[in-house]
Amino acid sequence: MSRARVLLADDHLIFLDALTKLLEPEFEVVGSATDGRTLVSKASDLKPDVVVLDIGMPLLNGLDAGQQVKAKRSETRLIFLTQNQDPNLAAEAFRRKASGYLLKNSAAAELVIAIREAMRGRTYVSPMIAEVMLSRLSDPTRKDRIELTPRQREVLQLLAEGKSMKEAGSILNVSTRTIEFHKQQIMEHLDLKTNAELVRYAVKEGLV
Amino acid sequence: MFRTDTGETPSRIRFSFPLIYLLMKGRSFPRPSILLADDHRATRVAVASFLEASYNVVGAVGDGLSLVEAIEKLSPDVAVVDISMPRMTGLQAALQMREMKSKTRVVFLTLQGNPEFLHAAMAAGALGYVLKYRLDSDLPLAIEAALAGQRFVSPPLSDLEF
């Protein structure tokens, strides 16, 4: 039986290295990416069985990159890794049809199990996440999320990372005016008055 | 919110709200000084602008070594520090600061919710531990607590403290 083909994405090279060494005995690591946009294009070329991806990545975060990967090829299984404790992220990951969700400080063995489960069509959730989601149920201060469109999230991440509107436009292949429009819409929708507030929102949402 | 331009508490406040005056008396006038340390520019921008309304943000650095240098030079009241930073982590920097007998209170602002990091942070002498996604609600509370010499840990973690 041929080994499952896995594509990795994480912005920390040392971690990518460690993941590759961890997985190589059992799986075929077909490639890696250090940002979400490269991930989407590599996934499109390589058509892996499983993508193991970090949520916090520059240019395009893992949640949004994962959504794009799934949209192009729904058979691809997504396993999310994160160090971010925000329980909302777990909810977001499952909304994007994650096959697995693990905190980065989970034992390495958990990831291997998660990939095996994903290949069997099952979902694996790190036991630590159950705790995290339970704490969310008892946290009344967290408001319901306001939804931004996927495109708005893309624009928001790039602007919050410090890209100019012109740079963002060229990365997304749209005009600067379109970026301006999206930015305006985002600020109105979220009732943000300044650029700093925009960046702060992005930090809180884990986009940067 | 009670301060005039010179940073003095108006006398009507001093005498009509003695408890508040007493609480504020222990703070340094002008506004408390805060130094930020985070290797993500976006976080530095977001936190600085957020805090500027109530505090004097004296600087923002991007790694642990620069943090230690800035602490020595500026001696801020509070340092808001990320854990994972290049050259020296926030935890290592906190330990250094303690060795230097620094008076600066340390509040960690981090993605890391692992109890081990929390314990390490407290063991390194930090007073505050705030999860980044709870920046709005928790950071001001943690800073005020730290200024009063008290601990604050973001509620989702607070029963893991001991």
Interface residues (C-beta under 8 A of the other chain):
Chain A: G56 Q83 N84 Q85 D86 P87 N88 L103 N105 V132 S135 R136 D139 T141 A160 E161 G162 T194 A196 E197 V199 R200 A202 V203 K204 E205 G206 V208
Chain B: H40 R41 A42 T43 V45 A46 V47 A48 S49 F50 L111 Q112 G113 N114 E116 L131 K132 Y133 R134 L135 D136 S137 P155 P156 L157
